[in-house]
Amino acid sequence: MKTLTHTFHYQLYTYDELCETDRKLIDAAKAATRGSYAPYSQLHVGAAALLSDGIIVQGNNQENAAYPSGICAERTTLFYANAAHPDKPVEALAIAACSGGEFTHSPIAPCGACRQVMLEVEQRYHQPIRILLYGTEGIYVIEGGIRELLPLTFDASFLK
């Protein structure tokens, strides 16, 4: 038997340490939380994607009493980006969440379904997505793409 370890690599920034583009992306994700519909969880999540041409698109979580019918902010954002701008790769994705009118202290990470969609977007455009996870105590920046958060992946190669 072997024991294998996956190491998670990220940088921890303060808002002021980020470049202007990253601050704009974080601000867009935070602003997107205002349009969230989260009457059940009370966790309002916003996401913003930076496309290869500099356009930023936003999305947020939309809950439903029939829980499987809702959708997370990350998937809303990525599906919108791919539908409205199918020829523009997603270069970065920022995620922010607030509860009780306050942004979360620690960054929140995407759920498993969102991680899988992020993997598919990376494969579609043949490049990793920079991931920025916002929290008031710091911002995690993941340069290596979704494989940092989803080391054992399921992709189209298993379907052939």
N, C-alpha and C positions, 0 to 999 in steps of 0.2 A: 504494500500500500504506500502511496505517496500523499503527502499533504501539500497542496498548492495554495498560494496566496495571491489575491488580486489586490494591488495597491491603488488607492484612489488619489489622483493628483488634482489639486486645485490651488488657486491663489486666493488669499483673503485680502480684500481691499476695503478702504473706507470710500464713501461716495466721492470725497474730494480728491482721492488718488486716481480715480478713473479718468480716462481721456474724455473729451467732449462728446464724441460719438457714443461711447458707452453710457455716459450720464443721460444723454437724450433717450437712449433705448430704455434705461431704467425708469426715467420719468414717464415714458409712454406706457410701460407696463403698469406703473403705479396708477396712472390716470385711467387705464382700462379697468381697474378694479371698480370704478364708480358705476360702470354699466353692467356689472355682474348681477345675476339673478340667483341669490343663494338663501331662500327663505328657510331651508331645512338645516343646513350645516352652519349658516352664518359666517362661512369662510369665503370671502370675496377675493377671487384670484384674477389677476390680469396678466397678460403676456403681450410681448411686442417682438416682432421679427424684423431684423434688418436684412433687406434683400441686396443682391449684388450691385444694384444701381443706386443704392442709398435710400430707397423708399423704406419707410417703416410702416408695417401693418400691425394692427392690434386686435385682440380678442379677449374674451373673458369667459368664466364658467357660467353655465346656464343649467340650473337644476330643474328637476321635475319630480313630482310626487311618485311617479313610477321610476324609481332610481336608475335603472339601466338606460332610461331615455334621456338623461342629462348628458352634458359634455363638458369636459375640462377646458380651461383657458388655453392650454398649450395646443390641444387638438383644434379648437376653434380657430386659433391664429394660423397654425400651419395649413389647415385645410383651406382657409380663406386665401392665404398667400399663394398656395398652389393653384387654386381655382382662378384667381384674378390675375396672377402673374406667373403662368406656368413655365415661362422661359427664363425666370429669374431665380437663381439659387438662393437659398436662405443661408446667410453667413453667420448670423447670431440670433439667439433667442433669450430674452430677459423675462423673468417670472417674479411677480410680487404678490403678496397676499395680505389682507387685513381682516381683522375680526374685532368686533366691538368698537369700530371706528378708528382702530389703531393698526398700523402695519406690524407684522410679526417681528419679534426681536431677532429670531434665528431665521435664516432662509429656509423656505420649503422646497422640497425636491419634487419633480414630476412623478406621477403614479406610473405603474407598470405599463398601462395601455398607452400613455403619452410617450413613455420611453420607446416603446415599439414603433409608434408613428414617427418619432424623431429619427430612429434608425432607418426607416424606409425613406424619409426625406433625404437623409445623408446619402443613401445608396442611389436614389433617383438622380441627385446632382453630383455624385462622385466626390463629395467633400464633406469634412466634418463641420458641425455647427458649434460655434462658440456658445457656451451656455453661461448666463449670468443669473444667479439666484440672489434676490434682494432680501435683506433683513436689516433692521435698524442698527443692529450691532456689527454688521459687516456684510460684505457682498462676496459670495463665492464666484470665482470665474474659472470655468472649466474649459481649457483650450483644446483638449484632445477629443472633443465630441462626445456623443452619447455612450460610446463604448466604455468610457470611464465610469458611468453610472449603470451600465447594462453590459457587464463583461461577457456573459454567456448569452449569445444572441440566437434568435430564430429568424431566418430570412428566406428569401426565394430559393436559395441553393438547396434547401431541404425539400422543396416541392418538385424537383426535377426527377 
